[in-house]
Amino acid sequence: MTTQVIVNVDKNLKIQAMKKAKREGIPFSAVLKLAIKAFVDGHLNVGFIGDERFNAATRSDIGGVRRDIAKGKNLSPRFSSARSAIYYLNK
């Protein structure tokens, strides 16, 4: 099943993109589909998410947690069911 997506784009940008797609020998709709797929798969980064900036206390806490994980400390066991997880939490 497919669905329709309507996007408002600057006319000149659309014309340039359609011309480039034509030169590449691919329909413009295929370019849009490939771009959406690449974005979903994590291969297209639009650059809106900035780097995390933590204060000194948070950086220290995260460092401690990472060290614990590397050593296998302070971790709960794996559970085979929700019931066993609830039992573990209640004891």
Phi, psi and omega in degrees: 000140178240164178224161182262140176239129179248126184230136174269123182227147176306135185302315181295322178297317179298315180299315179298317181294319180294320178296317180295318178299319179296317178298325179282350179078030182227140178297146180300324179297326178293324177299315180296317179298316179295322179294318179296316179297317179297321179296314180296320182282356179085015180264355179235113181255120181273351172079019180272343182267117182277171176290143177288136177238110180258150174285173187299319182294317180293319177301318179296315179299314181296320177300318178296318179296318179297320177295318178301316180297316180299326180271353182076023181264153174056036178245143175281156179287170173283146181244144180270346180203165177295324180300316180292328177292316179296319177300315180299317181291328183279341183276000000 
